[in-house]
Amino acid sequence: MCAVQARLERRNDYALYPTSDGKPMAETEVHRVQMNDLIFSLNTLLADEPRVYVGGNMMMYYTPGNGREHVSADVFATFAVERGMRERWMTWEEGGLFADVVFEISSPSTIKEDLGKKMRLYARLGVGEYYLYDPQRNNRPPFAGYRLVDGQYEPMTRLVGVEGYRSEALGAELRVIGPWLRIIDPVTGAPAPVPAELAAARDQAEAARAHAEAARSGAEARAFAEAGARREAESEKQHADTALRHALEEVARLRLALEQRGERGN
């Protein structure tokens, strides 16, 4: 086997590139929810984009043949790549592309690495926009955005009057609403929905449907009961009319009989 072929096989030997580093997905439940919501919202925002991948908490390898050189971005988006499922990210299998946007769901225990080792690595790998957000708001500032300029990150200009930034890469605003970092749909101007909101909307719609069905069934039952009452009333009226007619006929018969008896007596 020639040296070139050996290097090619080594760099694509997936056993060199584990899909997990054994660390927990997120530091807390709040961090996990924020991470999953961002991934979901980004996928919703970019649903019509023909070539893009949105991922998170994935082992990302950037040196062929070296499984020790990796990083795991909490949330990222890469344009100009095929959609589809991936177990790991290998830049040499993605046309040399790493990520265009990275979000780190930060905390006091990770901020030093996020602003140090990871920031330097992302700059070297050409990540155009880098965001740090602490949903528990212990870091100062809780939300920070950086744009890559000439190989170095520079702080982005914040939106006026709100806690957020305008992402040129995503074509959307990023705003903190309550405790959560949200993606703003540029068409509607509203936050892109997250799973909990969609589930609540489905539950509300189902409750409204059930209420409407119960109301319809109740109306049908009342209509059926009213129709039955009308039929019963009509039947009773018919019986009364028949009884009255028979009574009148009987009175007429008796009167006639009396008149005939009186004539015979005379």
Residue pairs with C-beta under 8 A, 6 or more apart in sequence:
1 9
7 64
7 65
10 16
10 65
11 64
11 65
11 92
12 93
14 88
16 65
16 66
16 67
17 59
17 61
17 67
17 70
17 88
17 90
18 59
18 67
18 88
19 58
19 59
19 87
19 88
20 59
21 59
21 70
21 72
23 72
25 32
25 35
25 57
26 32
26 35
26 57
26 74
26 105
27 105
27 107
27 109
27 110
28 107
28 136
30 135
30 136
30 179
31 105
31 107
31 135
31 136
33 135
34 105
34 133
34 135
34 180
34 181
35 56
35 57
35 74
35 75
35 105
36 56
36 195
37 180
37 182
37 194
37 195
37 196
38 56
38 75
38 103
38 105
38 181
38 183
39 54
39 55
39 56
39 75
40 194
40 195
41 182
41 183
41 191
41 192
41 193
41 194
42 54
42 75
42 77
42 170
42 183
43 54
44 183
44 185
44 192
44 193
45 170
45 172
45 183
45 185
45 192
46 52
46 54
46 77
46 170
49 79
50 83
51 79
51 80
51 81
51 82
51 83
52 77
52 78
52 79
52 80
52 81
52 83
53 77
53 78
53 81
53 82
53 83
53 84
53 86
54 75
54 76
54 77
55 73
55 75
55 76
55 86
55 89
56 73
56 74
56 75
56 76
56 103
57 72
57 74
58 72
58 73
58 76
58 86
58 87
58 88
58 89
59 70
59 72
59 88
59 89
60 70
60 71
60 72
60 73
60 76
60 88
60 89
60 91
60 98
60 99
61 67
61 69
61 70
61 88
61 89
61 90
61 91
62 69
62 70
62 71
62 91
62 98
62 125
63 69
64 90
64 92
71 118
71 121
73 99
73 102
73 103
73 104
73 122
74 102
74 103
74 104
74 105
75 102
75 103
75 104
75 105
76 99
76 101
76 102
76 103
76 127
77 99
77 100
77 101
77 169
77 170
78 94
78 97
78 98
78 99
78 100
79 100
79 169
80 95
80 97
81 94
81 95
81 97
89 98
91 97
91 98
91 125
98 125
98 126
98 127
99 122
99 125
99 127
100 127
100 128
100 129
100 169
101 127
101 128
101 129
101 130
101 131
101 167
101 169
101 170
102 122
102 127
102 129
102 130
102 131
103 131
103 132
103 133
103 181
104 110
104 114
104 118
104 130
104 131
104 132
104 133
105 133
105 134
105 135
106 114
106 132
106 133
106 134
106 139
107 134
107 136
107 138
107 139
108 134
108 138
108 139
111 132
111 134
111 139
114 132
115 132
119 130
119 146
119 153
122 130
122 153
123 148
123 151
123 152
123 153
124 151
126 148
127 148
128 147
128 148
128 169
129 145
129 146
129 147
129 148
129 156
129 167
129 168
129 169
129 170
130 145
130 146
130 147
130 148
130 153
131 143
131 144
131 145
131 146
131 165
131 174
131 181
132 139
132 143
132 144
132 145
133 142
133 143
133 144
133 176
133 181
134 142
134 143
135 142
135 179
135 180
135 181
136 179
137 179
142 163
142 176
143 163
143 164
143 165
143 176
143 181
144 155
145 155
145 156
145 158
145 165
145 167
145 174
146 153
146 154
146 155
146 156
147 153
147 154
147 156
147 168
148 154
156 165
156 166
157 165
158 164
158 165
159 165
159 166
159 173
159 175
162 175
162 176
163 175
163 176
164 173
164 174
164 175
164 176
164 184
165 173
165 174
166 172
166 173
166 174
167 173
167 174
170 183
171 186
172 183
172 184
172 185
172 186
173 183
173 184
173 186
174 181
174 182
174 183
174 184
175 181
175 182
175 184
175 191
176 182
177 191
180 194
182 191
182 192
182 194
183 191
183 192
184 190
184 191
184 192
185 191
185 192
193 201
